[in-house]
Amino acid sequence: MSVEDIEIAIIGAGLSGLAAGLQLQKAGRAIKILEARQRTGGRIHSARQPETGAIVGDLGPTWVWPPYQPVVRKWLERLNLSLFDQFEDGQAIVDAGPGQPLQLGFAPGQQGIARVRGYSQALILALEAGLPDDAITIDSPVTAVETTGSSLILEIGGAQPRQIRADKVICALPPRLAVSQITWRPGLPPALTQAMQSTPTWMASHAKAVAIFDRAHWRDKGMSGRIVGRTGPLAEAHDHSGPDGVPAGIFGFIGWPHQMRAEHAARLSELISTQLERCFGALPTTIWIEDWACDPFTATPDDLRGPMEHPTVGPSVLRAPLFDGRLVFAGAETASQSPGLIEGALVSADHAAAVILADAS
C-alpha cells in the first residue's frame, strides 16, 4: 500500500476543515484535506437546477446573525462575501392540515437574521478558491489513525486505499462520527471518547426541503412565506428567495421523524407540494429534499435514537490537543461558542489552526 507524506492532514472538507486548511496554507504549511463524500461542504449542501447547475437553495445551514457573530463577520470580509436580510415582511400561516382553515397572523422575527449572497455554498466555494487545486481529495474516508513515533498514520478507504503519514492532524468531523467511523490507535482518552459520544450532531436527524416557484406568490398576497405546520410534512417554512426575490423559493424543515419520512419517501415531494399549494395557492416548479438521517457521513445511530436537540457548548476536552499537540479536533459541535451553527464551525476552525500554528512556532 502506498504511503504519502504530508505535513498536516485535515479529515473532513466541511466548513471547519476548509477554513482551518486555508489558514494553514496561507501560513505556508503543506496540507491535505481528506473528504469521505464525493463532494466538499459537509452539511453545507445546495439545491441546484438540473439544467444549468445554478444554486437555488440551501439544503443545510442557511442563516447567520452578524450582529451577534463576530467570527462570521470576520470571515465574510476575508472571503469578500456579503449578506442580505432574511425576508420576514407580512403575515405567517398556521396550517392545521387538509380540510382545515388556514390561520393568519404576524409572527415575531429574529433580530439580525441574514443570509449569504450566493447561498451558504458561497462560503465553501470561496474557501476552495483560496486553496491549491491538489489540496482536497474527495472519496477518501479515513478509517484509522495510528500514532507512531513522531507521526500519525492515516488509513484511507474509498476507491484508492492508501496511507498518509502526517506530522499533525486536524479531525474536522462531528464528534460522534469521529469515534464511530475511525479506529484510533492508541485509543482516545476515555473522558474524550465519552464527551464525543455524548455530543449530538446538529441536523443529523433532520430533513430539509427547498421549493422553487415561478414567482413569490406569498409576497404578492402580503405574506412572509413563513408556515407553521401542525400536521406536516413541513413543520416550519420560510421565504428562501434570492435578494431581489429571484429565484422565488421556500425552504422548510420536515417535521416527521425519520422513520415516518422513510415510509412516505415515494410521495414526500408530492405531499410537500400539496401543502405549499394549500398555503400559497400555487404549486412549486421543483422540490429538492435532503434527509440528513440517511447520510452515513452525518448521522450515527445515536443521533437517530435521541431527540432532535441542538448541541450545547461541550467540555474543554473536545478542544484540547492530543499526542503532544499533533492531533486536534474541530467541527461546529466542538466550538466554544455557537456550537452547531456556521459561526461555531468557523470558531472551531480558527481554534484548530491556532493550535497547530502555535505548536510549530
Summary of the structure (lengths in Angstrom):
residues: 361
radius of gyration: 21.1
end to end distance: 33.3
largest distance: 69.0
contacts: 1236
relative contact order: 0.19
helix: 29%
strand: 29%
